[in-house]
Amino acid sequence: MGGPSFETDRLVIRPWREDDLDPFCEMCSDPQVMRFFPNVLSRDQTKALIDMALVKTDRDGFCFSPIDTKEGGEFLGFVGLSIPDYANRLHFGPCVEVGWRLKPAAWGKGYATEAGGAWIRFGFDTLGLDEIVSFTARQNKPSIAVMERLGMVRSNADDFQHPLVPETHALSWHVLYRRARKTPSGFT
């Protein structure tokens, strides 16, 4: 299974492995982890998510990838860049998003910010992207805080109804954050 591999001060970002399925299933079936998503995921749905990440990695060269602690190798969840398959249904598409999903024991420790920052640098420095976006349900204050720590900026005019969430669902409205690559002069 391919994809980028790199390290941060505390984390290893790596390709998916077969032994990721069980801890990822546990995470995606946890109502606390999935509270800002329409539903928890079954084992089959979680496996399909990993399979989709592998297809996107083969197609695009990147996707959401597992992160482990450097010390001890504990699976924490995923962080990465992805091109949404529904980007043509977004007013700001096509786009590359940075996103994350971590298990509760990893929350509040700066892991999403640390790995997200590494992926943003990879996107700008290696992939040559001009902009990276991130979006989440309006209610997801923890992820919004990570986006802001990553230097992303929100425009209220960019709020949108997620095309994969029913319009009447409480989580249908999403906020959009953007970060542009800085030019060598420091201006975007």
N, C-alpha and C positions, 0 to 999 in steps of 0.2 A: 504494500500500500504506500503510495508516494505522497508527495507534498513537501512544503517547506519544513525545515527543522531549524530552530534556533533557541537560544537561551537568553534569559534576563538575569537580573541579580538573584532572584529566588525561584525562577520557574524554567521548566523545559517545555517548549512548544514543539509538538511532534505530529507525525501522521497517525491516523487511526490504526488500532490493532484489534484483533479478534477479542482479546480479553477486556476491551473497553465496554463491551455490550452490557454485561451485568451491572457495573456501577452506573453506567449511563441510563439504563432502564430504571434503576432505583431512583435516580435523580429526576427523570422525566415523568415518573408516576407519583412523585411527591407533590401534593396540592400546594404546599408552601412555595416550592420552586416554581410551579406553573401558575401561580396566582394571577399573573398578568398575561396569560394566554387563555384562549377560550376553553381548553380542556387539558387534563392530564393525558399522557400518551401511554398506550398499551406497549407491550414488548414488540409486537409486529410494527407498530408505528415508529417506535424508537429505532428499530433496526432499519426501517425504510429511510429514516432521517440520516443515519450513518451512511447507508448506501447512496443516498442523494449527495452527501458531502464527498464521497469518493468519486462519483461521476463528475461533479463540478471540479474537483481537484484535477482529474484527468483532462477535462475540457479547458479549464481556465488557468490551471497551475496553482490554484489556491482555493481554500474554503475554510469554514469553521473547523478548527483542529483542537484536539485534546491538549490540556495543559496539566502538568504534574509538578509537584514540588521538586526542587533540585535535591533537597535533602530528604531522602526517604522514598521518593518516587510516587507519592500519593496522587491519585487521579482526582482532580478538582472540578472538572467540567470542560467546557470548550470556550475558546475565543478565536476570532479570526475575521477575515474578509470574505465577502460573498457577493455575487451578482444575483439579485433576486430573480427567480424564474418569472415573476409577474411584473417585472420592471416596466413593461410596456403599458401596464395599467396604472402606473404612478405618474403624477404630474411632473415629477422631478427625474423620471427615468429616461434613458438607462442610467444606472448608477452602480457604484460599489459601496456596500455597507460594511461597517465594523460592528460586530455583535458578540454577545457572550451569554453564557448560561452556566452558573456555578452552583455547586451543592451548598447547602446552608452553612456547613462548617467552614467554608471558604469565604463567607460574606464578611464585609467590614475589615478586611485585611489588606486591601489595596491590590489584590490580584487582578481583578478585571482592568483596573487602570494601568497596571504594569504591563500586562500582556497586550491590552488594547493599544497602548502607546507603541509597543514593539511592532505590532501589525500595521499601525499607521505609518511608522517609519519605513517598513517594508513596502507598503503601498506607494509611498511617494518616492523613496530612494531606489527601489529595485524595479517596481512595476511602472514607475513614471506617471502615476495617476495625478490628475490635476485637482481632484476633489474626492473626499470620502464622506459618506453620510452615515447617520445612525438614526434609528427611529424606534419608538416604543409607545405603548398605551400611555395616555395622559396621566394615569394614576401611578405609573411606575417611577416614583421619586428616586429610589436607589439607582436605577439605570440612568435617569436624567442627571443625577449628580456625577456619575462616572463620565458621561458625555461632556459635561462642563469641565471636569478635571482634565479631560483629554484635549481641551482647547477648542471644543466644538461650540458653535453658535446657533441659537434657535431664532427662527423668524416665525412669529405667530401666524403670519399669512400662509405659511407652509403646512399648517396642521391639515390632516387629511383622514378620511375614513379608509381603513385598511381594506384592500379589495378581497382578502381571504377571510375577513371576519364579518358575520352578518350585521347589517346596518343597525339593527335593533339591539345588538349586544352591547353591554356596558363598556366593553373594551374596544369598540370599533374605532373610536377617534384616537389618532396617533399624533405625536409631536415629531417634528423632523429637526435634526441638528446637522450642521454641515461644518466641514473643515477643508479649507483650500490649501494647496501646497504653496509654500512661500517661495518666491523667486530668490536668486542669489542676493539681490539687493535687500531682501527682507520684506518686500511688499508683495501682496498677493495679486 
